């Protein structure tokens, strides 16, 4: 008999063959029609679950450099999670005309200033989706990887009243660079504003006085593209805004990775920092969940930033759920025929086992 780990791997591989691979078209995403003046010249895509309730939560997802919205979704598994748990997604996508590497322009002051450039385009997308699909305005979140993470930080700073929380993966502090050379320096961990200066840049980005969105940070210790020191700089940027102590309230070990948590005066978690041991530049995945697919900058490290972030935002239950692979059309036909022929000889369990055997997944 095959080991459990081998079976899980084979199931994950099967699921991968049934879905487009990262970088290919994703038919689950729907292009967002005109959504305002769009000064940043961005594209937008939505995913709405098949079972839609009133007052759905909304997660805004921002891809990294060289990626597309569809490719990032397939790798990160956000739409699968949204389908199972009933929340909506909005994907912003960069155009090559704006940035040849498809990076969001997080280092351009005009693209991160409230009601200007790319941040305003994303804000206009959110307004349209919220109005048209009955989104709960109290449950809007944003997440992104790398340049998308830095742009997520810009959204939290420019429009803190819009978001309940944000998750920044291998990103950089808001307004830490204002030119391309500065951007490369900050990515390497060189120079940059002090923590106090960074805090003032968030405070000056809007007239907001609170409450402030929570912050979830994810960073690999072996990241050679965005230095891990940037995660610590983001903690410093937001620490005084949330009124939390310099030292975390607690430090946890999760599967060999570290999670630090800072709580506010009421004991509510305001900032968390996941430090992923040995991980390079990318989004932390656990393909064993059945939602995600590894690929360039999508790294299977045994912990899912997608699932854990959604859990921290209250979008999925606290218990872990692993998703079964979706059968192919041929497997569905075989299962239907088997069920019709088998009748009372083993029921649904036998049908499932026969389908898995026919696919070579069970002996």
VENZIPE-V883648 format. One line per field, one symbol per residue. psi: psi as a letter, one per 40 degrees, with the letter a starting at -180 (. if undefined). Layout:
psi: ???
This chain:
psi: iiidddddddddddddeeiiiheiihedihhhahfadfdefiiiiihhidhhiifiihhhhhiaieiiddddddddedddddddefiiihhihiidddhdefhigeehdeeehhfiadddddddddddddddefiheeghiiiihbddddddddddddfdedhdiihhhfaiihfeieiddddddddeehaiiidddddddddeeieieiiiiihhhhhidfhedhhddddddddddedddefiidiidihihhfeihhihhiadeehhdhihhhhhehahahhigeededihiahehhheehhddddddddefdiidihhhhiihiiddddddddddddddbegeadddddddddddeeei.
